[in-house]
Amino acid sequence: MRIAMISEHASPLAAGSGRAGLGGADGGGQNVFVAELAAELGRRGHYVTVYTRRDAPVPSGRVRLAPGVVVEHVPAGPPERIPKDGLLPWMHDFGRHLADRWSTEPPDVAHAHFWMSGLAAIQAAQQAGARRIPVVQTYHALGTVKRRHQGDGDTSPASRVRLERAIGRAADTVIATCSDEVAELAAMGVPRDRVQVVPCGVDLDLFAPAGSPAAPPAGGRHRLVVLSRLVERKGVDTAIRALAHLPDAELAVAGGPPRGGLSRDPEVRRLRRAARDAGVAGRVEFLGRLGRGEVPALLRSASLVLALPRYEPFGMVPLEAMACGVPVVATAVGGHLDTVVDGVTGALVRPRDPEAAARAARALLDDPAARAAMGRAGAARAREHYSWARVAAATAEVYRHAAALSEVAA
């Protein structure tokens, strides 16, 4: 198939460039998701073009990502970095560019990642010409959920929820990345028969139990690891407060700006205040943004990985930890409910509850045999259910289904 992927703010090139984009406020799981899915589809013989917004003054044109996969930079708005919540005014230009491209080279299917990509893809599919182009939508995060949890702290455009509903009704198929999202989509009015669940995947060659861990903690302490974008909803402060109840542990926090810029980052300053207030500042280390190749060793060095966001559309970090054979203490939200099997591959706890997180961590830290068993079970679960080959095969089947529906509708 000729597949067009639209990822307006999250370039898949950042996933391979280490420190360039991942771990920042707008760089994380979606970049990796798009890069890995596109590459696996290319390996399976499909031809994939990923369209992302040009955000630098030097023209990038088309860049080869992997065999069968190219990234095309779309001129929409000024060629500079703009926070994703400020990109809506430029989506019409993005869609017009896609329509021009597709009028002469129509794809067999367009797969939009994030809601603004959906706006551009649906516009282009309607304007590209006589042939109907089916559109598949993956939201990665829903405005209804974000607004519920962040309230006045939500910086999304005011029209986001309304436009997400319209996108869900206009798309031929919506891919939900977890079962929890299905109920959210139904509440938005997206027809249930248009929704298919396909999870995120994990690179099982990169994330595996075998391999060298990072340097172990000094003084015989347990190492707890948080790997996250440093934004408030990710619950890093919950992990820090949990550490106050775990005197024999230290916490390594990876993510955010490069290490040299940590002291200037407002969220890092807030988290450091939280550590001081909890009396654990000497046991919390901020590592800054890591290259993707550095992450598996850090995860393997952990006694436990903590993933404690207030809400989470999918959550790749628990899956990566499981693939490395490390148990997870995670909040019982979103995709965690699918990936983490409570009592088998880790423990699920309430969000915003440092005491509950500490109790779960304490029980596992005190039981090395249980930790080892959970590590083995997590690695087996990741291999069985979450390989990118499996995810790409399921996604390609959704594409074929959407294309068939589109032909019937035409």
MARSENU-379498 format. One record per residue: x, y, z of N, C-alpha, C, O in turn; residue in one letter. Coordinates in steps of 0.02 Angstrom, whole numbers, plus 32768, in hexadecimal, padded with zeros to 4 digits. Layout:
BEGIN
XYZXYZXYZXYZA/...
// end
This chain:
BEGIN
802A7FC48000800080008000802C803E80008064803E8019M/801180747FE4803080B67FEA800E80DA80247FD380EA8021R/803480E58059801980FE80988033814480A5806F815080A3I/8005817280B2801881B580C8800C81B981137FD481AF812AA/804081C88139803881D6818180408220818B806D8240816FM/8014823D81B48017828481C38025828B820E7FFE82738237I/805B82AB821E806F82B68264808882FD826A80C483098267S/805A832C8272806983728265809E838F829480C783B7827FE/809F837A82D480D0839883028105836783188139837C8332H/80FB8327830F812882F4832A814D82D282F1813482A282D3A/818882EA82E181AE82CD82AA81CB828A82BE81E8828482F4S/81C58257829481E5821782A48230821B82A2825281F082BEP/824C824F828282958256828182B1826282C682EA825182D4L/8289828182F382A0828D833782AC824D835D82D6824A838AA/82878218834B828E81D9836F82D281BA836482EB8194838EA/82F181CA832B833381AD831C836C81DB832A83A681C98322G/835C821A833F8392824B834783A58255839083C7828583A1S/838F822683BB83A682288400838D82658424835482678439G/83B88295842C83A982CE8456838483068433837383388453R/837682FF83F3835A833783CE8314834983E38303838483E5A/82EA831883F282A5832A83FE828383048437825683208456G/829782C784458274829F8476828182B784BD82B882CA84CFL/824B82B684E4825182CB852A823F8312853582388327856FG/8236833A85008220837F850781D58381851281B4834E8513G/81BB83BE8519817483C68528814883A984F1811183908500A/815E83AB84B281368393847B815683588456813F83458421D/818A833C847281AD8305845181AE82C7847C81C782C984B4G/81928290846381908254848C817482198467818C82068432G/813F81FB8485812681BC846C810D81BE84248116818E83FFG/80ED81F5841080D281F783CC810A81F48398810281D48364Q/8141821683A5817A82148376819181CC836C819B81B58334N/819881A883A481AF816283A1817B8137837F818C810E8354V/813C814083928106811883758106811D8329810580EB8306F/8107815B830F8105816582C78143814882A5813E81288271V/817D815482C381BB813B82A581BC80EF82A281CC80D2826EA/81AA80CE82D981AD808582DB8178806582AF81858034828CE/813B808182B18106806582878117806D823D810E803E8216L/812E80A8822A813F80B481E38176808581CD817280678197A/81AA807E81F681E2805381E481CD800A81DC81E37FE881AEA/81A27FF38209818C7FAD8205815F7FA281C981637F6E81A8E/81347FD381B9810C7FCD817D81387FCC813F812A7FA8810FL/816E7FF4813F819E7FF2810881BF7FAE810281C97F9680CAG/81D07F90813A81EE7F4D813981BE7F1A811C81D37EE880FFR/817E7F268124814C7EF7810C81397F0380C3810B7EE480A9R/815D7F3180A181547F3B805A81277F758046811A7F7F800BG/810E7F9B807780E47FD5806781118011805A814C8011806AH/80F38045803C81168084802E80F680BB805780BB80CA8050Y/811E80D880838103810780B58123814B80AC8161815180A9V/80FA817F80A8811281C480AC80F581E380EC80B881E480F5T/812181FB8117810B821D8154811182688149814682828139V/80D9828A815080D782D3814780D882F4818C80AD82E881B6Y/810B831E81978111834281D68120838B81C6813B839B8191T/811083B781F4811883FF81E68162841381E5818983FE820FR/8174843C81B481B7845781B181C0848981EA819D84BC81ECR/81EE847C821881F784A68252823E84C28259825484D48290D/826184C6822082A584E2822082AE850981DF829084F781ACA/82D7853D81E082DE856781A483028546816A82F9855A8131P/832C85148178835084F28143832184C18121830884948143V/831484C780E182E6849880C082FE845080C78337844080B9P/82D0842580DD82E183DF80E782C783B380AF82E4837E80A1S/829183C9808F827583A180588261835C8070823E835580A2G/82778329804B826782E3805B82A582C1807782DB82C7805BR/829B829D80AE82D2827C80D082C1823280D7828A822280EDV/82EF820780C582E381BF80CC82E981AC8115831B81BB8136R/82B5818B812F82B58175817582CA812C817A82F0811A81A7L/82B28103814C82BF80BB814E82AE809F8109829080C380E1A/82BF806280FA82AC804680B98261804B80AE8239803280D6P/824E806A807682088073806681E680AD808981A980B78081G/820B80D580B181ED810A80D98213814B80CE8250814E80D5V/81EF818180BD820D81C380B981E481F380E581A881E980F0V/8205822780FC81E5825C812381E5829A80F7821982AE80DEV/81AB82B980EE81A582F580C68192832F80F38162832B8119E/81B8836680EF81AC83A08119817D83D080F5818A83E680BDH/814683E181178110840880F981188451810E811D84608149V/8119848080DD811C84C780EF80D784DF810680AB84EC80DDP/80CE84E58146808F84FC816480A1852681A180B4850C81D5A/809B8568819980B0859481CF80FA85A381CC811D858B819FG/811285CB81FB815985DE81F9818685A2820481758575822BP/81BF85A081E381ED856781E98215856C822A82528577822AP/81F3856282618212856582A381E8853A82D281AF852882C3E/82058529830B81E18500833C81A88528835B81B285608373R/816D850B835A813185298379811384F483A6810B84BB8390I/8101850483E480E084D2840E80A284B783EB807F84DC83C9P/8095847683F48060845783CD801C847883D87FF3847883AAK/8010849384137FD084B384207FC984F583F97F92851183F9D/7FFE850C83DA7FFA854983B17FF7853C83677FFD856C833FG/7FF084FE83527FF584ED830B7FB284EE82E57FB284EC82A8L/7F7A84F283087F3A84EE82E77F31851F82AD7F17850C8279L/7F47855F82B47F3D858D827B7F5F8579823A7F4E85938205P/7F8E854B823E7FB4853882027F9D84F681E47FB984DF81B3W/7F6A84D782027F55849681E87F31849B81A57F34846B817EM/7F1184D381967EF384DA81537F2984DA811D7F2184B980EAH/7F6184FE81297F9884FD80F97FB684B780F37FC984A280BDD/7FBA8494812C7FD4844F812B7FA7842480FF7FC083FE80D5F/7F658429810A7F36840180E27F38841380997F3283E7806EG/7F40845380897F43846880437F81844A80217F7D84357FE7R/7FB9844880457FF6842A80297FEA83E0801B7FFD83C77FE6H/7FCB83BD804B7FBD837680407F8F836C80047F9A833F7FDBL/7F5C83967FFE7F2E838F7FC57F5283987F837F4583737F53A/7F7F83C87F807FA683D27F427FD083947F327FD3837E7EF9D/7FF083787F65801B833D7F5B7FF183017F46800382DB7F19R/7FB882F97F677F9082BD7F5A7F6682C27F1B7F4C82907F03W/7F5F82FD7EFF7F3983047EC17F5C82DF7E887F3C82C97E58S/7F9F82DA7E8C7FC482B67E587FDF82737E707FEB82467E48T/7FEA826C7EB28004822D7ECE7FD982197F0A7FEF821E7F43E/7F9B82037EFE7F7081F27F367F8681B37F5B7F9781817F3BP/7F8781B47F9C7F9781777FC17F5B81487FC27F23815D7FB3P/7F67810A7FD47F3080DB7FDD7F0B80E8801E7ED080D88024D/7F2E8104804F7F10811380907F38814B80B07F75814E80A8V/7F16817680D67F3881A980FE7F2C819A81477EF48190815DA/7F61819A816E7F5E818B81B67F7581C981DC7FB081DA81DBH/7F4681EA81FD7F54822782227F648218826B7F4081F2828CA/7F9A823582837FAF822D82C87FA7827082EC7FC782A182DAH/7F7C8271831E7F6A82AC83467F3182D083237F2882CA82E6F/7F0A82F683497ECC8312832E7ED8834682F87EB3834882C7W/7F0B837082FF7F1783A282CC7F2D8383828A7F1D839C8254M/7F52834C828E7F62832782507F22830F822F7F1E830D81F1S/7EF182FC82577EB182E5823C7E8E831C82157E71830F81E0G/7E908359822E7E728391820A7E91839881C47E6E839E8192L/7ED4839781C27EF7839F81827EE9836481547EDF836E8118A/7EE88327816F7EDE82EC81457E9882EA81277E9082DA80ECA/7E6682FA81507E2182F881367E16832F81037DF6832480D0I/7E32836B810F7E2E83A080DD7E4D838A809C7E3083938066Q/7E89836E80A07EAD835A80637E888322803F7E8483228001A/7E6E82F180647E4C82B980457E0E82D0801F7DFB82B37FECA/7DEE830580397DB2831F80187DC2834A7FDB7D9A83507FAEQ/7DFE83687FDB7E0F83987FA67E3E837B7F717E4B839C7F3EQ/7E59833F7F7C7E9083277F527E7B83147F0C7EA583137EE0A/7E3C83057F017E2882F27EBE7DEC82C37EBE7DCB82BB7EF1G/7DE082A47E857DA4827A7E7E7DA8823B7EA87D7682237EC1A/7DE4821F7EB07DEB81E07ED47DE781EC7F1F7E0982177F39R/7DBE81C57F417DB581CE7F897DEE81AC7FAF7DFD81727FA4R/7E0E81D27FDB7E4681B880037E2C81A980497E1681D6806CI/7E2F816A805F7E18815A80A37E47817780D77E84817880CEP/7E2A818D810F7E5081AC81457E48818281847E108174819AV/7E81817081A27E83814D81E27E9F817F82157ED081A18208V/7E808182824F7E9381B382827EAB819082C17E88816582DCQ/7EE681A382DA7EFD8192831E7F0781D383447F2D81FE832ET/7EE581DA837C7EE8821A83A07F27822183CA7F42825883D0Y/7F3F81EB83E77F7881EC84167F67820D84597F8381F9848CH/7F3B823D84597F21825C84977EE0827E84857ED88298844DA/7EB1827E84B37E70829B84A67E6782DB84CF7E7782DD850AL/7E4C830E84AF7E40834D84D17E108347850A7E17836A853CG/7DDD831B85047DAD8313853A7DD082FA85797DC1831185B0T/7DFE82CC85727E2382B185AB7E5282E585C87E5782EF8604V/7E758307859B7EA4833A85B17E81837185D97E998386860DK/7E48838785BF7E2383BD85E17E0883A586247E0883CC8655R/7DF2836786287DD8834C86677E0E834C869D7DFF835A86D7R/7E4B833C868A7E80833486BC7EA6837586C87EC1837F86FFH/7EAA83A086967ED383DC869D7EAB841C86A97EC6844D86C1Q/7E6B841A86987E41845586A57E5E849486867E6C8496864AG/7E6784C786AF7E81850786967EC98502867E7EE2852F865BD/7EEC84CC86907F3184C3867A7F3784A886347F6E84A2861AG/7EFF849886147F00847E85D07F0C84B785A07EE584E7859DD/7F4284B3857A7F5484E9854B7F3D84DB85047F4F84FF84D6T/7F1584A684FA7EFC849684B87ECF84CD849D7EB184F284C5S/7EC984D4845B7E98850384407E5284F484597E4084BA8464P/7E2B852984637DE78521847E7DBB84F484537D8D84D5846CA/7DCA84F184137DA184CA83E47DB6848183E07D99845C83B8S/7DE7846C84067E02842983FD7DCE83F284047DC983C783D9R/7DA683F2843A7D7783BC84457D4383B9840D7D33838383F4V/7D2A83F283F97CF983F483C27D1783D883827CF783B1835FR/7D5583EC83737D7483D583357D86838B83397D8283688306L/7D9A837383747DA8832B837A7D698301836C7D6D82CD834DE/7D30831983847CF182F583767CE582F3832A7CD382BF830FR/7CEE832C83097CE2832E82C17D128300829C7CFE82DF826CA/7D5082FE82B17D8282D282917D6D8289829A7D708262826AI/7D58827682D67D45823182E37D0A821B82B97D0681E082A6G/7CDD824982AA7CA3823782817CB3823882367C928216820FR/7CE5825F82237CF7826481DC7D28822E81C67D28821A818CA/7D52821681F47D8481E481E27D6281A281D17D2D819281ECA/7D81817C81A47D65813A81937D6E810981CD7D4180E081DAD/7DA6810C81EF7DB480E182287DDC8108825B7E0781318249T/7DCE80FC829B7DF6811982D17E1A80DF82F47DFB80AE8308V/7E5B80E682FC7E8280B583227E8980CF83697EA681048375I/7E6F80A983997E7B80B683DF7EB7808D83F67EBD805283E3A/7EE280AA841D7F1F808684327F14805D84717F4180378485T/7EDA806484927ECC803B84CD7E80803684D57E5B805D84B7C/7E6A800584FC7E237FF985057E01803385297DC68041851CS/7E24805585567E07808E85797DF380C685497DC180E98555D/7E1880CE85137E0A810284E27DC980F584BD7DA8812484A5E/7DB680B684B67D7980A584917D3C80C584B27D1280E18490V/7D3880C284F57D0080E085197D01812C85117CCC814B850BA/7D3D814A85127D428192850A7D2981A784C47D0681D984BDE/7D3B818184927D258190844E7CDA818984477CB981B18426L/7CBE815584657C76814B84637C52818684837C1E819D846AA/7C6C819E84BC7C4E81D884DE7C52821784B37C28824384B9A/7C83821A84877C89825384597C59824E841E7C50827E83F9M/7C3A821484157C0D820B83DD7C2C81EA83A07C0E81EA836BG/7C6981CE83A87C8881AA83707C678166836B7C668140839CV/7C4C815483317C2A8113832A7C5780D9833E7C9180D58327P/7C3D80AD83677C66807683817C80804983497CB6802D834ER/7C58804183147C6D801382DF7CA6803082B47CC0800D8289D/7CB8806E82C07CF1808B829C7D31808882C57D66809D82ACR/7D2F806F83027D698070832F7D88802B83327D667FF9833DV/7DCA802983277DF17FEC832E7E287FF883617E46802E8362Q/7E367FC7838B7E6B7FCD83BD7EAB7FAD83A37EAC7F718395V/7EDF7FD5839D7F227FBC838D7F527FDF83BC7F56801C83BCV/7F777FBA83E57FA27FDA84177FE27FF583F97FEF7FEE83BDP/800880158422804C8029841080797FEB841380657FB7842EC/80B47FF083F680E37FB983F881237FCC841C812A80038436G/81507F9C841E81917FA8843E81C77F87841481BD7F5183F8V/82007FA7840F82397F8D83E9825A7F578413827F7F668442D/824D7F18840382657EE0842C82AF7ED1842182CC7EAB8447L/82CD7EEF83ED83167EE883E6833A7F1A8414836E7F0A8431D/831E7F56841A833C7F898445832C7F7D848E83587F8284B9L/82ED7F6F849C82D67F6684E282D07F1B84EF82A17EFA84D9F/83007F01851483037EBA852283257EAF8565834C7EDA857BA/83187E77858783397E6B85C783857E6585C283A97E7985F0P/839D7E49858B83E57E40858384057E82857183EA7EA9854AA/84407E8F858D84647ECC857E847F7EEB85BD84697ED985F4G/84AD7F1985B684CD7F3885F0849F7F6D860D84837F9685E9S/84967F6C865084717FA28670849E7FDE867A84DB7FDA8674P/847F8016868984A68051869D84C7804386E084B680118701A/84F5806E86F585188064873484E6805D876E84B880858772A/84F0802C879984C1802287D184C7805B880484FA807D8806P/84938064882C84958099885F84CC808D889284E18054889EP/84E480C388AE851780BE88E384F680AC892584BB80BB892FA/851C808D895285048082899684D0804C899C84AE804989D0G/84C78021896984987FEB896F844F7FFF896C84247FD7897CG/8441803B895783FB8050895283D98030891683F9801D88E5R/8397802B891B836F801888E1836A805588B38364808E88CAH/836C804988728361807F8843831A807B882783058048880DR/82F680B2882E82B580BB880D82C080EA87D382E5811A87D8L/82A080DC879B82A98104875F8267811F8747823580FB8743V/8267815F8736823081808712824B819886CF827F81BA86CDV/822A8186869A823C819D865781FF81BF863A81CC819F862EL/82048202862E81C78225861E81D6826A8601820A8288860FS/81A7828385D881A682CB85CC819982ED860F817282D48637R/81B98325861A81B18347865A817A837B8653818783B7864AL/813D836486588102838E865B80DA8376869780DE833C86ABV/80B283A386B48094839586F58069835786F5806883318726E/8044834B86BF8015831386BF803882CF86C38018829C86D1R/807A82CD86B6809D828D86B680AA827186FC80C082388703K/809D82998730809F827E877380E48271878F80EC824887BCG/811782928775815A82888790815D829F87D9818282828801V/813582D287EA813382E88830811782B2885D812A82AD8898D/80E98289884480CF8251886C8107821F887B810B820688B3T/81318211884A816981E3885681998200888981B481DC88B3A/81A58241888581D3826188B581B7825D88FC81DB824E892BI/8177826989048158826689478155821E8960815A8212899DR/814D81EE8932814F81A889478194819589638199816C8990A/81C881B38948820C81A4895D821781B389A78241819489C8L/81F181E389C381F781F48A0A81E681B88A3681FC81B58A70A/81BF81898A1D81AC814D8A4381D981128A3481CC80DB8A4CH/820D811D8A0C823A80E689F7828280FB8A0582A7810C89D7L/829780F98A4482D981158A56831580F08A39834C810B8A38P/830B80B38A218342808C8A048343809089B8836180658998D/832380C3899B831F80C889528334810D893B8333813E8961A/8349811088FC8357815088DB832D8152889B8316811F8883E/8324818E888182FA81978847832181BA8810833D81F0881AL/8324819B87D5834281B9879A830B81CF876C82E081A78758A/830A820F875A82D6822C872F82F6823E86EC8321826A86E8V/82E1821C86B782FB822A867382C5824B864A828B8236864BA/82D78280862682A982A585FC82B082EF860782D583058633G/828D831685DF8292835E85E482C8837985B682D8835A8584G/82E483B385C7831783D0859C835983AB85A38361838285D0P/838A83B8857783CC839C858183E783AE85C683D283DF85E4P/8415838685DF842B838E8625844383D48634843883EE866AR/846483F38603847E8437860F8448846B8616845684A2862FG/840B845C860183D5848D860683A4847F863E837084A18643G/83B1844F86688382843C869C8373847686CC833A848086DFL/83A6849B86DF839C84CF87128370850786F98356852E8721S/8367850D86B7833E8543869B82F7852D868D82CD85568679R/82E884ED869782A784D38685827584DC86BF828484C786F7D/823C84FC86B3820C850986E981F384CA870B81EB84C88748P/81E5849586E481CB8458870282018435872C81F184198760E/8240843787168276841A873E827D844087808286842287B4V/82788482877C827B84A987BA8242849887E9824C84938826R/8206848E87CE81CD847A87F881D98436881881CA842C8853R/81F2840787F181FE83C4880B823783C4883F8233839F8870L/826983ED8835829E83F288688284840F88A9829983FB88DFR/8255843F88A48236845988E1820E842289048210841B8941R/81EB83FA88DC81C583C288F981F38391891D81E283778952A/822E838488FF825E8357891F827883748960827F83508992A/828683B58960829D83D5899E826783D289D4827483C38A0ER/822983E289C081F283E189F081E6839B8A0D81D283948A46D/81F3836789E481E9832289FB822683078A21822482D08A3BA/825D832E8A23829983198A4682C182E48A2182E682BE8A40G/82BA82E189DD82DD82AE89B7830982CB8981831E82A78953V/8319830B8985833F832B894F838183078942839883048909A/83A182EC897683E082CA896E83DA8286894E840D8267893DG/839D826E89468393822B8928836F822E88E5835981FA88CBR/8368826988C8834982718887837C828E8856839A82C38864V/8386826C881F83B5828587EC838F829187AB836B82658793E/839682CC878F837982DD874E83AE82D3871883E282F38718F/83A082A586EB83D0829286B883CA82BB867883F782BC864FL/839282DE8670838783038632837382D485FA836582998604G/837282F085BF835D82CB858383918297857083CC82A6856CR/837A825A856483A782248551839D821385078366821A84ECL/83D381FD84E883CC81DE84A683A7819D84AC83AD817B84DFG/8381818B84798358814F847F83818111848C836B80E384AFR/83BE810E847183E880D5847C840280CF84C3841A809A84D7G/83FD810584EA84138103853083DD80E9855F83EB80D68598E/839F80E88547836780D9857483668091858D835B808685C9V/8371805D8562836C8019857C839B800B85B683887FEA85E6P/83D9802385B38408801785EA83EF8037862A83F6801A8660A/83D38073862583B880938661837E806A867D837B805F86BAL/8351805386538319802B866B83317FEA868C83187FD786C1L/83627FCA866E837C7F8B868A839F7F9586CC83A67F6586F3R/83B57FD286DA83D77FDF871A83A67FE8875483BB7FED878DS/83657FEB874483347FFB8777831B7FBD879B83147F87877DA/830E7FC587DC82E97F91880082A07F9387EB827F7F6087E5S/82877FD187E082427FDC87CA82408019879E8268804787A6L/8213801A876E82058056874781C18071875E8190804C8764V/81BF80B2876B818280D38780816580FA8746818881218725L/812480F0873881018115870480BF812B8723808F81048726A/80BC816A873B808681808766806081BD874C805181EA8773L/805181BF870B802D81F986F17FE581FB870B7FCA81C98722P/7FC9823787097F838240871D7F54822086EA7F21820386FCR/7F66822486AA7F43820186757F7681F186407FAA8212863CY/7F6781C086167F9981AA85E57F76818885AA7F59815285B3E/7F7781A6856E7F56818785357F6E814185267F4681158517P/7FAF8135852A7FC880F185237FFF80E385567FF680BB8583F/803781048550806D80FA857F809F80C785668096808B8570G/80D480DF8545810680B285298139809B855C815580648556M/814580C48590817B80B485BF816D807385E5819C804B85EBV/8131806685FF81278025862081357FEB85F281507FB88607P/81227FF285B3812E7FBC858381797FB2857681907F7A8572L/819E7FE9857181E67FE4856782087FC585A482367F9D859EE/81F17FD785E0820D7FBA861D81FE7F6F8620822A7F478630A/81C07F5C861081AE7F16861081D97EEF85DF81F07EB885EEM/81E47F0C85A3820D7EEA857182547EDF858A82767EB08575A/826B7F0C85B682AE7F0585D482AF7ED7861082E37ECC862EC/82757EBC862382727E8E865C82707EB1869F82867E9586D1G/82567EEE86A182537F1586DF820A7F2086F281E37F3886C9V/81F77F10873081B27F1C874681A27F66874881CE7F90874DP/81607F75874481487FB9873F81157FC7877680EA7F9E8783V/811C8001879680E5801B87BF80C78055879780E88087878BV/8088804C87828069807B87548024808F876D800380698790A/800E80CA875A7FCB80DF876A7F9980B8873E7FA680A88704T/7F5F80AA875C7F2C8083873A7F0280B0870E7EC780BD871CA/7F2180C786D87F0080F686AA7F1080E286627F4580C68654V/7EE280F286347EEF80ED85ED7F0D80AB85D87EF5807585EBG/7F4180B085AF7F61807485947F83804885C77F8E800D85BAG/7F94806486017FB2803A86367F84800186497F9B7FCB865BH/7F42800C86447F137FD886577F177F9C86287F047F65863BL/7F2F7FA785EB7F377F7185BB7F7C7F5085C17F817F1385BFD/7FAF7F7885C87FF37F5D85C3800D7F3F8604802D7F0A8603T/7FFF7F5F863C80197F48867D7FE57F1B869D7FAE7F3186ACV/7FF67EDC86A97FC97EAD86CA7FD87EB08715800D7E9A872BV/7FAA7ECB873A7FB47ED787827FC37E9487A57F9D7E6487A0D/7FFB7E9487C9800F7E5887EE80347E2587C4804C7DF387DFG/803A7E318782805C7E028756809A7E22873680D07E058739V/80927E5E871880CB7E8086FA80DC7EC08720810B7EE4870ET/80B77ECE875480C37F0A877C80887F1787A980607EEA87B8G/80817F5687BE804B7F6987EB80297FA887D0804B7FD587B8A/7FE77FA987D47FC07FE487C07FA7800887FF7F8E7FE8882DL/7FAD804A87FF7F99807288397F7080AE88227F6E80BE87E7V/7F5080CE88527F29810A88427F588143882E7F8F81488848R/7F43816E88017F6B81AA87F27F6A81DB882C7F3C81DB8855P/7F9E8206882F7FA5823A88617FA4821E88A87F8C823F88D6R/7FBF81E288B17FBF81C388F4800581A889038013816E88F8D/803181D4891C807681BD8929807B8186895C80A7815B8958P/804E8186898E8050815189C08040810D89A1806180DB89B1E/800E810A89757FFD80CB8954803780B48928804780798927A/805680E38903809080D088DA80C980B6890680EA808588F4A/80D480D5893F810980BF896B80FB807A898881288051898EA/80BC806D899A80AB802B89B580B67FF4898180D17FBF8991R/80A28002894380AC7FD0890F80F67FC58902810D7F8C88FAA/811C7FFC890081657FF688F681867FD1892F81B17FA78925A/81717FE0896E818F7FC189A981857F7589A781B37F4F89B5R/81487F608995813A7F18899381677EF58961817E7EBD896EA/81747F148929819E7EF588F681E87EFA8907820D7ECA88FBL/81FD7F32892282447F38893582567F05896B828F7EEE896DL/82267EF4899582347EC489CB822E7E7B89B482397E4E89DCD/821D7E70897682127E2B895D82367E22891A82167E2688E6D/82787E16891B829E7E0E88DD82837DD788B082857DDD8873P/826A7DA188CD824F7D6A88A482127D81887D820A7D708842A/81E77DA7889D81AB7DC0887A81BF7DF0884381A27DF0880CA/81F27E1B885182097E49881D82247E2387E182157E3487A7R/824B7DEF87EE82687DC987B682317DA7878E82347DA68750A/81FF7D8B87B081C87D6A878D81A07D9C8763818D7D8D872AA/81947DD6877F81707E0A875981997E21871D817E7E2E86E8M/81DA7E26872682057E3A86EE82017E0886B581FC7E1B867BG/82027DC886C581FD7D94869181B87D97867081B37D918633R/81857D9F869881417DA2867C81387DDF864F81177DDB861BA/81557E18866481507E54863B81727E4D85F881577E6185C5G/81AE7E2F85F981D27E2685BA81AC7DF7858C81A97E02854FA/818F7DC285A881697D93857F812B7DB58562811A7DAA8528A/81097DDE858A80CD7E01857280DE7E32853980BA7E378508R/81157E558541812A7E84850D81387E5F84CC81247E758496A/815C7E2684D1816D7E008494812E7DE5847381297DE48436R/80FF7DCE849B80C57DAC847F80937DDB845F80747DCB842CE/808A7E16847D80527E41846980677E838448803E7EA18425H/80A47E9B845180B27EE0844180EE7EEB8412810B7F218412Y/81007EB983EB81347EC483B981197EF3838480DD7EF58376S/81477F1B836681317F48833181197F2182F480EF7F3982CEW/81337EE582E9811B7EBC82B280D17EAC82BB80AA7EB0828CA/80BE7E9B82F880787E8B8306804D7ECA82FE80167EC782E1R/80657F028319803F7F41831580377F5782CD80017F6D82B9V/806D7F5382A680697F688260803A7F3C823880167F55820DA/803A7EFB8245800C7ECE82217FC47EE082317F9A7EE18204A/7FB57EEE82717F717F0182847F5E7F4482657F257F4E8250A/7F8D7F7382627F7F7FB482457F727FAF81FA7F457FCE81E0T/7F9A7F8781D87F8F7F7D81907F4B7F5E81837F2B7F6E8150A/7F347F3381AF7EF17F1781A77EBC7F4C81AF7E8A7F4C818BE/7EC67F7B81DD7E987FB481E47E977FDD81A47E627FF2818DV/7ED27FE981887ED6800E81497EAD7FEC81127E87800D80EEY/7EB57FAB810C7E907F8780D87E457F8C80E47E1D7F9480B5R/7E317F8781237DEB7F8C81347DD07FD181237D9A7FD88106H/7DF6800681357DE1804A81267DDD805680DB7DAF807780C3A/7E0C803A80B67E0B8043806D7DCE8020804F7DB0803A8020A/7DBC7FE680697D827FC280507D427FE9805F7D177FEF8034A/7D3D8005809B7D03802F80AD7CFF806B807F7CC8807F8069L/7D39808980707D3A80C480457D2280B380007CFE80DB7FE2S/7D34807A7FE57D1E80667FA37CD2805B7FA17CB1806D7F71E/7CB7803F7FD77C6F80357FDA7C4B80787FDC7C1980837FBAV/7C6780A780057C4880E9800C7C4B81107FCA7C1D81367FBAA/7C8181067FA47C8881297F647C5481107F317C5381287EF9A/
// end
